[in-house]
Amino acid sequence: MVRRLPASATAGLLLAVLLPLAACGGGAKDRPKADLAASKVTTIGVNAYLWRASLDTLSFMPMVQTDSNGGVIVTDWYSNPNSPNERMKLTVSILDQDLRADALRVAASRQVNQGGQWVDAPVAAATVQKLEEVILTKARDLRRTAIG
């Protein structure tokens, strides 16, 4: 039996940007180099709308890895409280800087608890497709809001 992710689970907002600060020695002539380095840190390598929509959509799940330059989000195992004997893990890959359907790929792993052991179980293709649709719709909404 395949469970769909609850709509309320995708409503959360998770977007934290951490900027490493480094002390720079030297005079004022060193400042432009430091500013340039900071701008490179804050520039992500993938479509920002897809990135934010992915983080927003998966915010209810614990994150193992988020790499905005590589466009990869990996979640840890998540069990819906209503289905404690089933858990899912997701990997979202953003493959391009353009907001296109083929710039997003979602992979899911599912396990069920059988006699105290987690056993791999199939994931319905519709589950992955639905998650991709939710992320794409949210990304398009973010773009529309930004453009005004």
C-alpha positions as CSV (number, residue, x, y, z in Angstrom):
1,M,0.0,0.0,0.0
2,V,1.4,3.4,-1.0
3,R,0.8,6.4,1.2
4,R,0.8,9.8,-0.3
5,L,2.6,12.6,1.5
6,P,0.0,14.8,3.4
7,A,-0.6,18.2,1.9
8,S,0.1,19.8,5.3
9,A,3.6,18.3,5.2
10,T,4.6,20.3,2.2
11,A,3.5,23.6,3.7
12,G,6.6,24.2,5.9
13,L,9.3,26.6,5.0
14,L,12.9,25.6,5.3
15,L,15.5,27.9,3.8
16,A,18.6,28.8,5.7
17,V,21.6,30.4,4.2
18,L,24.8,30.4,6.2
19,L,27.7,32.6,5.1
20,P,31.1,31.8,6.4
21,L,32.9,34.8,7.6
22,A,36.6,35.0,7.3
23,A,39.0,37.6,8.7
24,C,41.0,39.3,6.0
25,G,44.3,41.0,6.6
26,G,45.8,43.8,4.7
27,G,44.5,47.2,3.6
28,A,41.6,48.5,1.6
29,K,43.0,47.1,-1.7
30,D,42.2,43.5,-0.3
31,R,38.5,44.3,0.2
32,P,37.3,43.8,-3.4
33,K,38.8,40.3,-3.5
34,A,37.0,39.4,-0.2
35,D,33.7,40.8,-1.6
36,L,34.1,38.8,-4.8
37,A,34.7,35.6,-2.7
38,A,31.5,36.3,-0.7
39,S,29.4,36.8,-3.8
40,K,30.6,33.4,-5.1
41,V,29.5,31.8,-1.8
42,T,26.0,33.1,-2.1
43,T,25.5,32.2,-5.8
44,I,23.9,28.8,-6.2
45,G,24.6,26.7,-9.2
46,V,21.1,25.7,-10.0
47,N,17.7,27.3,-10.6
48,A,16.9,29.2,-7.4
49,Y,13.1,28.7,-7.7
50,L,13.5,24.9,-8.1
51,W,15.9,24.9,-5.2
52,R,13.7,26.8,-2.8
53,A,10.6,24.9,-3.9
54,S,12.4,21.6,-3.2
55,L,13.5,22.7,0.3
56,D,10.0,24.1,1.1
57,T,8.3,20.9,-0.1
58,L,10.7,18.6,1.9
59,S,10.9,20.8,5.0
60,F,9.0,18.3,7.1
61,M,11.7,15.6,6.5
62,P,15.1,15.6,8.2
63,M,17.9,16.6,5.8
64,V,21.1,14.7,5.4
65,Q,22.7,16.7,2.7
66,T,21.9,20.0,0.9
67,D,24.3,21.1,-1.8
68,S,23.1,24.2,-3.6
69,N,26.0,24.3,-6.0
70,G,25.5,20.7,-7.1
71,G,21.7,20.9,-6.8
72,V,21.3,17.9,-4.5
73,I,19.0,17.4,-1.5
74,V,19.1,14.1,0.3
75,T,16.7,13.5,3.2
76,D,17.1,11.0,6.0
77,W,14.5,8.3,6.6
78,Y,11.0,9.7,7.4
79,S,8.1,7.9,8.9
80,N,4.7,9.4,8.8
81,P,3.2,9.2,12.4
82,N,0.1,7.7,10.9
83,S,2.2,4.9,9.2
84,P,5.1,4.1,11.7
85,N,5.9,0.8,9.9
86,E,6.8,2.5,6.7
87,R,9.5,5.0,5.9
88,M,10.8,6.9,2.9
89,K,14.0,8.6,1.9
90,L,14.2,11.1,-1.0
91,T,16.9,12.5,-3.2
92,V,16.1,15.6,-5.3
93,S,18.5,16.6,-8.0
94,I,18.2,19.9,-9.8
95,L,20.0,19.5,-13.1
96,D,19.9,22.9,-14.7
97,Q,19.7,26.6,-14.1
98,D,16.4,26.9,-16.1
99,L,13.0,26.3,-14.6
100,R,12.0,23.3,-16.7
101,A,10.3,20.0,-15.9
102,D,13.4,18.0,-17.1
103,A,15.6,20.0,-14.8
104,L,14.2,18.2,-11.8
105,R,14.7,14.6,-10.8
106,V,13.3,12.9,-7.7
107,A,14.4,9.5,-6.5
108,A,12.6,7.7,-3.6
109,S,13.5,4.7,-1.4
110,R,10.8,3.0,0.7
111,Q,11.1,0.5,3.5
112,V,8.6,-1.4,5.6
113,N,9.1,-2.8,9.0
114,Q,8.7,-6.6,9.0
115,G,9.4,-8.3,12.3
116,G,11.6,-5.5,13.6
117,Q,13.7,-5.3,10.4
118,W,13.4,-2.6,7.8
119,V,13.0,-4.2,4.4
120,D,13.2,-2.5,1.0
121,A,9.8,-2.1,-0.7
122,P,8.8,-0.8,-4.1
123,V,7.8,2.9,-4.6
124,A,4.9,3.6,-6.9
125,A,6.0,5.7,-9.9
126,A,3.1,7.9,-9.2
127,T,4.5,8.9,-5.9
128,V,7.7,10.3,-7.4
129,Q,5.8,11.9,-10.3
130,K,3.4,13.6,-7.8
131,L,6.3,15.0,-5.8
132,E,8.0,16.4,-8.9
133,E,4.7,18.0,-9.8
134,V,4.3,19.6,-6.4
135,I,7.9,21.0,-6.5
136,L,7.5,22.3,-10.1
137,T,4.2,24.0,-9.3
138,K,5.7,25.6,-6.2
139,A,8.7,26.8,-8.2
140,R,6.5,28.3,-10.8
141,D,4.4,30.1,-8.1
142,L,7.6,31.5,-6.5
143,R,8.7,32.8,-9.9
144,R,5.3,34.4,-10.6
145,T,5.4,36.0,-7.1
146,A,9.0,37.3,-7.7
147,I,8.2,38.7,-11.1
148,G,5.1,40.4,-9.8
